[in-house]
Amino acid sequence: MSDFLFEIGLEEVPARMISGAEAELGKRVHDLLTRERLVDEGAKFTTFSTPRRLAVLAEGVLTSQTDTEEKLTGPSWKIAFTDDGPTAAAEAFAKKAGVTVTELVKLETPKGEYAGATVKRVGRSAEEILVAELPKEVLGLYWAKNMYWRAGKPERFVRPVRWVVALLDQAVVPLEIAGIKAGNTSRGHRILRGETPVKIGEAAAYREILRNAQVVADVAERRHKLRQALDKATRSLPGVRWREDEPLVETVTHLTEWPTAIMGDFEAEYLDLPEEVLVSVMRDHQKYFAVETAEGKLGPHFLAVLNTETDEEGAALIRHGNARVLRARFKDARFFWDMDQKTPLSDRMESLKHVTFQKELGSYYWKTEQNLAVANALTTAVENADLPFDKAALFKAVELAKTDLTTELVKEFTELQGKIGGLYARAQGLGETVAQAIYDQYTPASIEDPIPSTVEGQLLGIADRIQTIVAMFSIGMAPTGSKDPFALRRAANSIVKILAESALPFAIADLLDWAAAPANQKKDLELFFAERVEFYLKDVRGIAYDVVNAVKASGLRGIRDAIAWAEALNEARNSQDFLSVSAAVKRMKNILRQAQSQGAQIDTVQSFTESLVEGEGVRLWGITQLVFAQSKSLIEQKKFKESLQIISTLRPWVDAFFDKPVVVMHEDAKLRDARLGLVNEVCSAFSSIADFSEIVTG
């Protein structure tokens, strides 16, 4: 067996695209080698990436496919051979199989005697397969943006291809990608090593050879090196630490090949600006890490990550240059802050008429009016639920939520939209409740973020998002496939998360009504949100897919009820009684499906109860009515676990019905229809609670 190394060298790739491309390339190489029988199950694949390269190392690759034998079945023996010898059918089959007619054999099958042939297929070499197939896999990688870079050539890629390495141990695999022939030379660090070729003498030595050329190709190793560099730079100043920022760590990891870090300073006078502004300038605009005290208070320092090594003199120059850029940014931020305060948020409403929300819908002034209408409907439901909140503060927050779009600070730092509004509301004395609601209006931005901390913030966030979703659907802007230009899925995920993790008493159907969803869009919107609820249950709460599918039929309107019901079902799977009942329900549904396909008649309740004479069926029907009456009562009291425990007690009667020699599809039509009616009614009773047939029982 051999080690196979593949590396494609590129001009610098945007950091946000690298991780996905690395994973996809690894999967494509894995699938190719597996499909072509060149690796055994469990073979080790390691992926690498830097801004200038993507690479995969596959260990335990066969140098060629093993030869195989395939048994083919042809025409029946009587058709292939007669008393006169082989027929045209035999000749055609032999030709197709690549054997002579004399090599055909008689096969005994359950359907009779057939002509058969054993075909030996010689395995292809790994080199032959890789040369033919790997370039297609590489050029098939998905990129958010592609480019042409060779005049008159059809291939597109994220950036121009500059070199290719393909090795089976020490031997070059002579494949070609975008006009670049594979070899055994890579490139080291662009600054520290220039464009001098770096020879990869052996596939297995790839990682170490590149490390010696000042390139840490392994992403986890480079991430660790970055963290060590940040720690080392921070230790130069006692009593401080770098502020943990995992997304920034990931970004900078994918921006560098050989990360180092230096600490710089800025004037303490800028610390009177809001921390959010200072951190945004450092993080989003300069890719600097903030520095804080042991108490978590921001300090007048920053950490800049370099993609090179430098001596102290060079570090001083870099530190000075970075500090100068940062100082200019902070100075701009202070100027914008001071200028914005001259026009209070309450005086900016008219300006929203000149800020477009969506060209077919209107301005942000229109958007604010719509949000106020939805918020008004939400408050009625909250008041009926006796949930404490400040109604006046909510309406003031909804009214002013979008006004920061007209401020200079948001125009300069768009990523702070909403937060700036909250900070300005606080600075202008509008009250902490109003300020916090505006500040939190875009949280959670992702499924990992916490929900708004106040009821007012939760209501503002829901009103804004549900109005946007309904409005976009109404003009045909619903997400399609991977396209979601207005991030409606993310907005819906946030609504589901807020409803699931707050005390708000809303159901999705209510929100759609309050947002005036058009009747012809209602079904599509309900399906859209059902997918988001399913995503939340599976990916956030970790509920098994079969339980989620079962919960869909529960009819529960509230998301928190659906979560509690799913968690109860998840726990009930540990009960053999419950699993047995679920298996029986699945069996009943299969019986009904088969009967309906045969055109069988299913009796009504009155008809089948009059026609049934055997005890097991009558007893099953009677106990089912009793149990489900109790179960539904417990569900109304939100006692989901107890409801399932009651349902599990049906096992003896269900088992008895199927264990006895009761043939549902009886020859007697009257009896068959009665038994089908019984099975249908029992299934309907179960389905009114959940689709128990979805539960995987074995």
QUIUR-V886674 format. One record per run of one state. SS is the DSSP state (H for helix, E for strand, C for the rest). FROM is the first residue (numbers start at 1). TO is the last residue. Records with the same first field share a line. If there is no record, write none. Layout:
BEGIN
SS=FROM-TO ; FROM-TO
END
This chain:
BEGIN
C=1-1 ; 11-14 ; 36-44 ; 51-52 ; 62-63 ; 65-67 ; 83-84 ; 87-87 ; 98-100 ; 104-104 ; 110-111 ; 122-124 ; 140-146 ; 148-156 ; 158-160 ; 169-170 ; 173-175 ; 178-179 ; 182-182 ; 184-184 ; 188-196 ; 200-202 ; 213-218 ; 235-239 ; 243-245 ; 254-259 ; 266-267 ; 273-274 ; 286-288 ; 294-297 ; 307-311 ; 341-344 ; 348-349 ; 355-355 ; 359-361 ; 385-390 ; 401-402 ; 407-407 ; 413-413 ; 417-418 ; 428-431 ; 440-454 ; 475-479 ; 481-482 ; 484-487 ; 502-506 ; 515-518 ; 541-544 ; 555-557 ; 573-575 ; 598-604 ; 612-614 ; 637-639 ; 649-650 ; 660-668 ; 688-691 ; 695-698
E=2-10 ; 45-50 ; 53-61 ; 64-64 ; 68-76 ; 81-82 ; 85-86 ; 105-109 ; 112-121 ; 125-125 ; 147-147 ; 157-157 ; 161-168 ; 171-172 ; 176-177 ; 180-181 ; 183-183 ; 185-187 ; 197-199 ; 240-242 ; 260-265 ; 289-293 ; 298-306 ; 356-358 ; 362-363 ; 480-480 ; 483-483 ; 507-507 ; 558-558
H=15-35 ; 77-80 ; 88-97 ; 101-103 ; 126-139 ; 203-212 ; 219-234 ; 246-253 ; 268-272 ; 275-285 ; 312-340 ; 345-347 ; 350-354 ; 364-384 ; 391-400 ; 403-406 ; 408-412 ; 414-416 ; 419-427 ; 432-439 ; 455-474 ; 488-501 ; 508-514 ; 519-540 ; 545-554 ; 559-572 ; 576-597 ; 605-611 ; 615-636 ; 640-648 ; 651-659 ; 669-687 ; 692-694
END
